[in-house]
Amino acid sequence: WCNDRSIDRGPLKSKDEDASITTNKNETYYTFFGADGRNVRTYNPSIECINEGDRFTVSAENGNGMLTYPVALLTADELTLAGHGWDGYSSGSYLNTGKYNWALSPRYFSNSNAFGFYLGLNGDLESPVIFYSYGVRPAVSLAPGTIIKSGDGTMTDPYVVDMSENES
């Protein structure tokens, strides 16, 4: 899972750099993160995770090894690639539940307010202040070759997977 903290534009630096802000305290400033640049400004989503420290994985082999379980939220890029773009979207996508669901990606920071991405009621990608109580829809990462034995993924009929072919 990529929790991309790259900066697209603005004065705030990432937590791995000098975090000083070079602006007057009375001045409003905006710091836009990478997901905004790719999904709003240029409409060029990507699933590449450029910063190694932002790669949240169970194993340290391909990322930071910080997760206990391979579960997280989808990123704004993944939602855009599934048809839920900022400018043009599909209300008929399988991810559209008609409910608000947060995405993993930050969008921008403005003085003391942080903004994230969420999947809106109509299936569009939107960006509210993060203090709103919207839902989450976790996604899991399965090994290649994992087979769905039964279920439709709902609460009453969850997926049952067979990983026996993945075991060695």
Biotite code that builds the C-alpha atoms (Angstrom):
import biotite.structure as struc

atoms = struc.array([
    struc.Atom([0.000, 0.000, 0.000], chain_id="A", res_id=1, res_name="TRP", atom_name="CA", element="C"),
    struc.Atom([1.377, 3.399, -0.931], chain_id="A", res_id=2, res_name="CYS", atom_name="CA", element="C"),
    struc.Atom([0.707, 6.252, 1.464], chain_id="A", res_id=3, res_name="ASN", atom_name="CA", element="C"),
    struc.Atom([2.288, 8.766, -0.933], chain_id="A", res_id=4, res_name="ASP", atom_name="CA", element="C"),
    struc.Atom([3.562, 11.808, 0.955], chain_id="A", res_id=5, res_name="ARG", atom_name="CA", element="C"),
    struc.Atom([5.362, 13.352, -2.015], chain_id="A", res_id=6, res_name="SER", atom_name="CA", element="C"),
    struc.Atom([4.843, 17.091, -2.457], chain_id="A", res_id=7, res_name="ILE", atom_name="CA", element="C"),
    struc.Atom([3.440, 18.253, -5.803], chain_id="A", res_id=8, res_name="ASP", atom_name="CA", element="C"),
    struc.Atom([3.681, 21.966, -5.028], chain_id="A", res_id=9, res_name="ARG", atom_name="CA", element="C"),
    struc.Atom([3.688, 24.314, -2.054], chain_id="A", res_id=10, res_name="GLY", atom_name="CA", element="C"),
    struc.Atom([5.981, 25.354, 0.819], chain_id="A", res_id=11, res_name="PRO", atom_name="CA", element="C"),
    struc.Atom([5.619, 22.420, 3.228], chain_id="A", res_id=12, res_name="LEU", atom_name="CA", element="C"),
    struc.Atom([8.269, 19.754, 2.984], chain_id="A", res_id=13, res_name="LYS", atom_name="CA", element="C"),
    struc.Atom([7.767, 16.062, 3.689], chain_id="A", res_id=14, res_name="SER", atom_name="CA", element="C"),
    struc.Atom([8.419, 14.657, 7.162], chain_id="A", res_id=15, res_name="LYS", atom_name="CA", element="C"),
    struc.Atom([11.731, 13.258, 5.878], chain_id="A", res_id=16, res_name="ASP", atom_name="CA", element="C"),
    struc.Atom([13.033, 16.737, 5.066], chain_id="A", res_id=17, res_name="GLU", atom_name="CA", element="C"),
    struc.Atom([13.412, 19.979, 7.011], chain_id="A", res_id=18, res_name="ASP", atom_name="CA", element="C"),
    struc.Atom([9.785, 20.620, 7.989], chain_id="A", res_id=19, res_name="ALA", atom_name="CA", element="C"),
    struc.Atom([10.149, 24.401, 8.273], chain_id="A", res_id=20, res_name="SER", atom_name="CA", element="C"),
    struc.Atom([7.558, 26.495, 6.472], chain_id="A", res_id=21, res_name="ILE", atom_name="CA", element="C"),
    struc.Atom([8.889, 29.585, 4.777], chain_id="A", res_id=22, res_name="THR", atom_name="CA", element="C"),
    struc.Atom([5.823, 31.800, 4.900], chain_id="A", res_id=23, res_name="THR", atom_name="CA", element="C"),
    struc.Atom([4.303, 34.541, 7.028], chain_id="A", res_id=24, res_name="ASN", atom_name="CA", element="C"),
    struc.Atom([2.008, 33.135, 9.763], chain_id="A", res_id=25, res_name="LYS", atom_name="CA", element="C"),
    struc.Atom([-0.806, 35.486, 8.631], chain_id="A", res_id=26, res_name="ASN", atom_name="CA", element="C"),
    struc.Atom([-0.528, 34.308, 5.021], chain_id="A", res_id=27, res_name="GLU", atom_name="CA", element="C"),
    struc.Atom([-2.621, 31.403, 3.779], chain_id="A", res_id=28, res_name="THR", atom_name="CA", element="C"),
    struc.Atom([-0.500, 28.752, 2.126], chain_id="A", res_id=29, res_name="TYR", atom_name="CA", element="C"),
    struc.Atom([-1.358, 25.541, 0.363], chain_id="A", res_id=30, res_name="TYR", atom_name="CA", element="C"),
    struc.Atom([0.754, 22.431, 0.081], chain_id="A", res_id=31, res_name="THR", atom_name="CA", element="C"),
    struc.Atom([-0.510, 19.940, -2.490], chain_id="A", res_id=32, res_name="PHE", atom_name="CA", element="C"),
    struc.Atom([0.537, 16.309, -2.329], chain_id="A", res_id=33, res_name="PHE", atom_name="CA", element="C"),
    struc.Atom([1.401, 14.024, -5.242], chain_id="A", res_id=34, res_name="GLY", atom_name="CA", element="C"),
    struc.Atom([-2.091, 12.495, -5.513], chain_id="A", res_id=35, res_name="ALA", atom_name="CA", element="C"),
    struc.Atom([-3.544, 15.952, -6.243], chain_id="A", res_id=36, res_name="ASP", atom_name="CA", element="C"),
    struc.Atom([-1.065, 16.547, -9.051], chain_id="A", res_id=37, res_name="GLY", atom_name="CA", element="C"),
    struc.Atom([-1.764, 13.159, -10.636], chain_id="A", res_id=38, res_name="ARG", atom_name="CA", element="C"),
    struc.Atom([-5.545, 12.918, -10.156], chain_id="A", res_id=39, res_name="ASN", atom_name="CA", element="C"),
    struc.Atom([-6.765, 16.523, -10.234], chain_id="A", res_id=40, res_name="VAL", atom_name="CA", element="C"),
    struc.Atom([-4.218, 18.737, -11.974], chain_id="A", res_id=41, res_name="ARG", atom_name="CA", element="C"),
    struc.Atom([-2.796, 16.473, -14.707], chain_id="A", res_id=42, res_name="THR", atom_name="CA", element="C"),
    struc.Atom([-5.240, 13.537, -14.614], chain_id="A", res_id=43, res_name="TYR", atom_name="CA", element="C"),
    struc.Atom([-2.392, 11.047, -14.874], chain_id="A", res_id=44, res_name="ASN", atom_name="CA", element="C"),
    struc.Atom([-2.910, 8.463, -12.071], chain_id="A", res_id=45, res_name="PRO", atom_name="CA", element="C"),
    struc.Atom([-0.151, 6.013, -11.216], chain_id="A", res_id=46, res_name="SER", atom_name="CA", element="C"),
    struc.Atom([0.242, 3.013, -8.947], chain_id="A", res_id=47, res_name="ILE", atom_name="CA", element="C"),
    struc.Atom([4.009, 3.532, -8.718], chain_id="A", res_id=48, res_name="GLU", atom_name="CA", element="C"),
    struc.Atom([5.142, 4.341, -5.179], chain_id="A", res_id=49, res_name="CYS", atom_name="CA", element="C"),
    struc.Atom([8.210, 6.544, -5.595], chain_id="A", res_id=50, res_name="ILE", atom_name="CA", element="C"),
    struc.Atom([9.225, 6.933, -1.939], chain_id="A", res_id=51, res_name="ASN", atom_name="CA", element="C"),
    struc.Atom([10.373, 3.674, -0.365], chain_id="A", res_id=52, res_name="GLU", atom_name="CA", element="C"),
    struc.Atom([9.327, 4.861, 3.112], chain_id="A", res_id=53, res_name="GLY", atom_name="CA", element="C"),
    struc.Atom([5.751, 5.301, 1.854], chain_id="A", res_id=54, res_name="ASP", atom_name="CA", element="C"),
    struc.Atom([5.453, 1.620, 0.811], chain_id="A", res_id=55, res_name="ARG", atom_name="CA", element="C"),
    struc.Atom([3.505, 0.000, 3.633], chain_id="A", res_id=56, res_name="PHE", atom_name="CA", element="C"),
    struc.Atom([3.925, -3.763, 3.494], chain_id="A", res_id=57, res_name="THR", atom_name="CA", element="C"),
    struc.Atom([3.852, -6.786, 5.778], chain_id="A", res_id=58, res_name="VAL", atom_name="CA", element="C"),
    struc.Atom([7.352, -7.814, 4.705], chain_id="A", res_id=59, res_name="SER", atom_name="CA", element="C"),
    struc.Atom([10.342, -5.452, 4.580], chain_id="A", res_id=60, res_name="ALA", atom_name="CA", element="C"),
    struc.Atom([11.343, -7.109, 1.298], chain_id="A", res_id=61, res_name="GLU", atom_name="CA", element="C"),
    struc.Atom([9.360, -4.708, -0.934], chain_id="A", res_id=62, res_name="ASN", atom_name="CA", element="C"),
    struc.Atom([8.530, -1.906, 1.479], chain_id="A", res_id=63, res_name="GLY", atom_name="CA", element="C"),
    struc.Atom([8.823, -0.756, 5.071], chain_id="A", res_id=64, res_name="ASN", atom_name="CA", element="C"),
    struc.Atom([7.412, -3.884, 6.806], chain_id="A", res_id=65, res_name="GLY", atom_name="CA", element="C"),
    struc.Atom([5.176, -1.731, 9.048], chain_id="A", res_id=66, res_name="MET", atom_name="CA", element="C"),
    struc.Atom([1.903, -3.650, 8.505], chain_id="A", res_id=67, res_name="LEU", atom_name="CA", element="C"),
    struc.Atom([0.731, -6.605, 10.547], chain_id="A", res_id=68, res_name="THR", atom_name="CA", element="C"),
    struc.Atom([-1.978, -7.452, 8.006], chain_id="A", res_id=69, res_name="TYR", atom_name="CA", element="C"),
    struc.Atom([-2.113, -6.674, 4.255], chain_id="A", res_id=70, res_name="PRO", atom_name="CA", element="C"),
    struc.Atom([-5.152, -4.383, 4.489], chain_id="A", res_id=71, res_name="VAL", atom_name="CA", element="C"),
    struc.Atom([-5.587, -0.661, 3.833], chain_id="A", res_id=72, res_name="ALA", atom_name="CA", element="C"),
    struc.Atom([-7.758, 1.822, 1.953], chain_id="A", res_id=73, res_name="LEU", atom_name="CA", element="C"),
    struc.Atom([-7.553, 2.287, -1.806], chain_id="A", res_id=74, res_name="LEU", atom_name="CA", element="C"),
    struc.Atom([-5.578, 5.313, -2.955], chain_id="A", res_id=75, res_name="THR", atom_name="CA", element="C"),
    struc.Atom([-6.994, 8.185, -5.027], chain_id="A", res_id=76, res_name="ALA", atom_name="CA", element="C"),
    struc.Atom([-4.960, 6.862, -7.977], chain_id="A", res_id=77, res_name="ASP", atom_name="CA", element="C"),
    struc.Atom([-6.525, 3.395, -7.667], chain_id="A", res_id=78, res_name="GLU", atom_name="CA", element="C"),
    struc.Atom([-10.016, 4.920, -7.482], chain_id="A", res_id=79, res_name="LEU", atom_name="CA", element="C"),
    struc.Atom([-9.308, 7.047, -10.574], chain_id="A", res_id=80, res_name="THR", atom_name="CA", element="C"),
    struc.Atom([-8.009, 4.011, -12.470], chain_id="A", res_id=81, res_name="LEU", atom_name="CA", element="C"),
    struc.Atom([-11.207, 2.144, -11.513], chain_id="A", res_id=82, res_name="ALA", atom_name="CA", element="C"),
    struc.Atom([-13.293, 4.912, -13.115], chain_id="A", res_id=83, res_name="GLY", atom_name="CA", element="C"),
    struc.Atom([-13.856, 7.297, -10.208], chain_id="A", res_id=84, res_name="HIS", atom_name="CA", element="C"),
    struc.Atom([-12.008, 10.347, -11.487], chain_id="A", res_id=85, res_name="GLY", atom_name="CA", element="C"),
    struc.Atom([-12.058, 13.947, -10.401], chain_id="A", res_id=86, res_name="TRP", atom_name="CA", element="C"),
    struc.Atom([-13.164, 15.132, -13.817], chain_id="A", res_id=87, res_name="ASP", atom_name="CA", element="C"),
    struc.Atom([-15.385, 12.445, -15.277], chain_id="A", res_id=88, res_name="GLY", atom_name="CA", element="C"),
    struc.Atom([-16.313, 9.272, -13.475], chain_id="A", res_id=89, res_name="TYR", atom_name="CA", element="C"),
    struc.Atom([-18.421, 6.146, -13.657], chain_id="A", res_id=90, res_name="SER", atom_name="CA", element="C"),
    struc.Atom([-21.383, 5.902, -11.330], chain_id="A", res_id=91, res_name="SER", atom_name="CA", element="C"),
    struc.Atom([-21.776, 2.248, -12.375], chain_id="A", res_id=92, res_name="GLY", atom_name="CA", element="C"),
    struc.Atom([-18.406, 0.997, -11.114], chain_id="A", res_id=93, res_name="SER", atom_name="CA", element="C"),
    struc.Atom([-18.379, -1.908, -8.678], chain_id="A", res_id=94, res_name="TYR", atom_name="CA", element="C"),
    struc.Atom([-16.709, 0.343, -6.096], chain_id="A", res_id=95, res_name="LEU", atom_name="CA", element="C"),
    struc.Atom([-19.617, 2.811, -6.029], chain_id="A", res_id=96, res_name="ASN", atom_name="CA", element="C"),
    struc.Atom([-21.850, 1.916, -3.085], chain_id="A", res_id=97, res_name="THR", atom_name="CA", element="C"),
    struc.Atom([-23.776, 5.199, -2.927], chain_id="A", res_id=98, res_name="GLY", atom_name="CA", element="C"),
    struc.Atom([-21.990, 6.012, 0.337], chain_id="A", res_id=99, res_name="LYS", atom_name="CA", element="C"),
    struc.Atom([-18.993, 8.186, 1.183], chain_id="A", res_id=100, res_name="TYR", atom_name="CA", element="C"),
    struc.Atom([-15.741, 6.221, 1.588], chain_id="A", res_id=101, res_name="ASN", atom_name="CA", element="C"),
    struc.Atom([-12.333, 7.666, 2.449], chain_id="A", res_id=102, res_name="TRP", atom_name="CA", element="C"),
    struc.Atom([-9.296, 7.022, 0.272], chain_id="A", res_id=103, res_name="ALA", atom_name="CA", element="C"),
    struc.Atom([-5.779, 6.571, 1.658], chain_id="A", res_id=104, res_name="LEU", atom_name="CA", element="C"),
    struc.Atom([-4.291, 9.553, -0.222], chain_id="A", res_id=105, res_name="SER", atom_name="CA", element="C"),
    struc.Atom([-3.839, 13.044, 1.235], chain_id="A", res_id=106, res_name="PRO", atom_name="CA", element="C"),
    struc.Atom([-4.766, 15.907, -1.134], chain_id="A", res_id=107, res_name="ARG", atom_name="CA", element="C"),
    struc.Atom([-3.529, 19.176, 0.405], chain_id="A", res_id=108, res_name="TYR", atom_name="CA", element="C"),
    struc.Atom([-2.768, 21.045, 3.584], chain_id="A", res_id=109, res_name="PHE", atom_name="CA", element="C"),
    struc.Atom([-3.817, 24.651, 4.163], chain_id="A", res_id=110, res_name="SER", atom_name="CA", element="C"),
    struc.Atom([-2.568, 26.353, 7.330], chain_id="A", res_id=111, res_name="ASN", atom_name="CA", element="C"),
    struc.Atom([-4.247, 24.162, 9.974], chain_id="A", res_id=112, res_name="SER", atom_name="CA", element="C"),
    struc.Atom([-6.645, 22.167, 7.776], chain_id="A", res_id=113, res_name="ASN", atom_name="CA", element="C"),
    struc.Atom([-5.844, 18.871, 6.068], chain_id="A", res_id=114, res_name="ALA", atom_name="CA", element="C"),
    struc.Atom([-7.847, 17.645, 3.062], chain_id="A", res_id=115, res_name="PHE", atom_name="CA", element="C"),
    struc.Atom([-8.070, 14.092, 1.811], chain_id="A", res_id=116, res_name="GLY", atom_name="CA", element="C"),
    struc.Atom([-9.828, 12.252, -1.001], chain_id="A", res_id=117, res_name="PHE", atom_name="CA", element="C"),
    struc.Atom([-13.010, 10.257, -0.749], chain_id="A", res_id=118, res_name="TYR", atom_name="CA", element="C"),
    struc.Atom([-15.375, 8.451, -3.065], chain_id="A", res_id=119, res_name="LEU", atom_name="CA", element="C"),
    struc.Atom([-18.561, 10.524, -3.256], chain_id="A", res_id=120, res_name="GLY", atom_name="CA", element="C"),
    struc.Atom([-22.183, 9.425, -3.349], chain_id="A", res_id=121, res_name="LEU", atom_name="CA", element="C"),
    struc.Atom([-22.313, 9.442, -7.164], chain_id="A", res_id=122, res_name="ASN", atom_name="CA", element="C"),
    struc.Atom([-18.970, 7.718, -7.646], chain_id="A", res_id=123, res_name="GLY", atom_name="CA", element="C"),
    struc.Atom([-16.878, 10.857, -8.090], chain_id="A", res_id=124, res_name="ASP", atom_name="CA", element="C"),
    struc.Atom([-13.567, 11.589, -6.376], chain_id="A", res_id=125, res_name="LEU", atom_name="CA", element="C"),
    struc.Atom([-14.003, 14.507, -3.942], chain_id="A", res_id=126, res_name="GLU", atom_name="CA", element="C"),
    struc.Atom([-11.903, 16.289, -1.324], chain_id="A", res_id=127, res_name="SER", atom_name="CA", element="C"),
    struc.Atom([-13.289, 17.377, 2.068], chain_id="A", res_id=128, res_name="PRO", atom_name="CA", element="C"),
    struc.Atom([-11.554, 18.454, 5.268], chain_id="A", res_id=129, res_name="VAL", atom_name="CA", element="C"),
    struc.Atom([-10.514, 15.244, 7.029], chain_id="A", res_id=130, res_name="ILE", atom_name="CA", element="C"),
    struc.Atom([-12.497, 15.756, 10.234], chain_id="A", res_id=131, res_name="PHE", atom_name="CA", element="C"),
    struc.Atom([-15.710, 14.454, 8.612], chain_id="A", res_id=132, res_name="TYR", atom_name="CA", element="C"),
    struc.Atom([-16.915, 11.029, 9.737], chain_id="A", res_id=133, res_name="SER", atom_name="CA", element="C"),
    struc.Atom([-17.201, 9.162, 6.467], chain_id="A", res_id=134, res_name="TYR", atom_name="CA", element="C"),
    struc.Atom([-16.970, 5.426, 5.999], chain_id="A", res_id=135, res_name="GLY", atom_name="CA", element="C"),
    struc.Atom([-13.994, 3.304, 5.173], chain_id="A", res_id=136, res_name="VAL", atom_name="CA", element="C"),
    struc.Atom([-13.959, 0.390, 2.811], chain_id="A", res_id=137, res_name="ARG", atom_name="CA", element="C"),
    struc.Atom([-10.822, -1.634, 3.425], chain_id="A", res_id=138, res_name="PRO", atom_name="CA", element="C"),
    struc.Atom([-9.160, -3.597, 0.664], chain_id="A", res_id=139, res_name="ALA", atom_name="CA", element="C"),
    struc.Atom([-6.863, -6.575, 1.069], chain_id="A", res_id=140, res_name="VAL", atom_name="CA", element="C"),
    struc.Atom([-3.854, -7.560, -0.962], chain_id="A", res_id=141, res_name="SER", atom_name="CA", element="C"),
    struc.Atom([-3.861, -11.196, -2.059], chain_id="A", res_id=142, res_name="LEU", atom_name="CA", element="C"),
    struc.Atom([-0.967, -13.196, -3.458], chain_id="A", res_id=143, res_name="ALA", atom_name="CA", element="C"),
    struc.Atom([-1.008, -13.936, -7.203], chain_id="A", res_id=144, res_name="PRO", atom_name="CA", element="C"),
    struc.Atom([-2.873, -17.155, -7.955], chain_id="A", res_id=145, res_name="GLY", atom_name="CA", element="C"),
    struc.Atom([-5.294, -16.823, -5.038], chain_id="A", res_id=146, res_name="THR", atom_name="CA", element="C"),
    struc.Atom([-8.647, -18.324, -6.026], chain_id="A", res_id=147, res_name="ILE", atom_name="CA", element="C"),
    struc.Atom([-12.088, -17.175, -4.863], chain_id="A", res_id=148, res_name="ILE", atom_name="CA", element="C"),
    struc.Atom([-13.882, -20.396, -3.924], chain_id="A", res_id=149, res_name="LYS", atom_name="CA", element="C"),
    struc.Atom([-17.242, -18.851, -3.060], chain_id="A", res_id=150, res_name="SER", atom_name="CA", element="C"),
    struc.Atom([-19.060, -15.738, -1.907], chain_id="A", res_id=151, res_name="GLY", atom_name="CA", element="C"),
    struc.Atom([-19.940, -12.431, -3.496], chain_id="A", res_id=152, res_name="ASP", atom_name="CA", element="C"),
    struc.Atom([-17.987, -10.158, -1.126], chain_id="A", res_id=153, res_name="GLY", atom_name="CA", element="C"),
    struc.Atom([-20.978, -8.896, 0.834], chain_id="A", res_id=154, res_name="THR", atom_name="CA", element="C"),
    struc.Atom([-21.335, -8.988, 4.605], chain_id="A", res_id=155, res_name="MET", atom_name="CA", element="C"),
    struc.Atom([-23.844, -11.832, 4.388], chain_id="A", res_id=156, res_name="THR", atom_name="CA", element="C"),
    struc.Atom([-21.851, -13.840, 1.808], chain_id="A", res_id=157, res_name="ASP", atom_name="CA", element="C"),
    struc.Atom([-18.154, -12.951, 2.199], chain_id="A", res_id=158, res_name="PRO", atom_name="CA", element="C"),
    struc.Atom([-15.491, -14.213, -0.175], chain_id="A", res_id=159, res_name="TYR", atom_name="CA", element="C"),
    struc.Atom([-13.853, -17.511, 0.739], chain_id="A", res_id=160, res_name="VAL", atom_name="CA", element="C"),
    struc.Atom([-10.397, -17.776, -0.805], chain_id="A", res_id=161, res_name="VAL", atom_name="CA", element="C"),
    struc.Atom([-8.131, -20.733, -1.515], chain_id="A", res_id=162, res_name="ASP", atom_name="CA", element="C"),
    struc.Atom([-4.440, -20.007, -1.175], chain_id="A", res_id=163, res_name="MET", atom_name="CA", element="C"),
    struc.Atom([-3.294, -23.644, -1.259], chain_id="A", res_id=164, res_name="SER", atom_name="CA", element="C"),
    struc.Atom([-1.688, -23.184, -4.693], chain_id="A", res_id=165, res_name="GLU", atom_name="CA", element="C"),
    struc.Atom([0.398, -20.302, -3.283], chain_id="A", res_id=166, res_name="ASN", atom_name="CA", element="C"),
    struc.Atom([1.893, -22.355, -0.455], chain_id="A", res_id=167, res_name="GLU", atom_name="CA", element="C"),
    struc.Atom([5.235, -23.983, -1.080], chain_id="A", res_id=168, res_name="SER", atom_name="CA", element="C"),
])
